[in-house]
Amino acid sequence: MPDSAMPDSTTPGSTMRSPIIEMRDIEKHFGSVIALAGVSLDVFAGECHCLLGDNGAGKSTFIKTMSGVHQPTSGEVFFEGKPMSFSDPAAAIAAGIATVHQHLAMIPLMSVTRNFFMGNEPVKKVGPFKLFDQQLANKVTMEQMSAMGINLRSPDQAVGTLSGGERQTVAIARAVHFGAKVLILDEPTSALGVRQTANVLSTVDKVRKQGIAVVFITHNVRHALAVGDRFTVLNRGKTLGTANRGEITPEELQDLMAGGQEMVALESSLGGTV
């Protein structure tokens, strides 16, 4: 395979169905800076599409455009087959596009349940009052976390007592419970140890098997290959193409992320020490 490009591929068997979300020729300019220069990507329900690239490749800008934080300078977004423009993140969330960021929006001293339902608290009527339905919330939290393979000691334990991987799973389970159709995971394993990473990757696999589309942003080739169905590499705001699982080796992915021909030239000039 060439060092600077990879073949454009579709998910095997996907020719008879449409992607749930499709980004076509997306450009994003910040003044004179071109952050994205015609990036295209589509994701199907029930697949994990990994978006890879080194720092500065454009991954963060792209997912912020997908999730309504940024509006594209040019290009088209299709969601469930229809042209779509998300004016802000709330509009994207309402449509079913949820993002779990690397730095989780959780309050460590609050319980798992309170973090799970933050902003979406179930209520019950007690006379003329509406109160937080703690019993229902605890039940749902325990069920959803168990479904993701995490057995809590108690739904009342502080979320800060959980491991990093378990907190990531809380955020993923929360997004799924509240109707995510597309789940964007922004570097979910970047600061985790081996066991915690395994927990998160297992959760991603469970979510995919539920029919949810997963966009997995990472710079770790091994983590991408563990769960990915397709792989798209960004480099300096441009896509180098998309490959299905089995069409590209870990070494080829790593080389593309590192700069392709540029890295080959550098390695040669340094005597093969890169």
Secondary structure, 3 states (H helix, E strand, C coil): CCCCCCCCCCCCCHHHCCCCEEEEEEEEEECCEEEEEEEEEEECCCCEEEEECCCCCCHHHHHHHHCCCCCCCEEEEEECCEECCCCCHHHHHHHCEEEECCCCCCCCCCEHHHHHCCCCCCEEEECCEEEECHHHHHHHHHHHHHHCCCCCCCCCCEHHHCCHHHHHHHHHHHHHHCCCCEEEEECCCCCCCHHHHHHHHHHHHHHHHCCCEEEEEECCHHHHHHHCCEEEEEECCEEEEEEECCCCCHHHHHHHHHCCHHHHHHHHHCCCCC
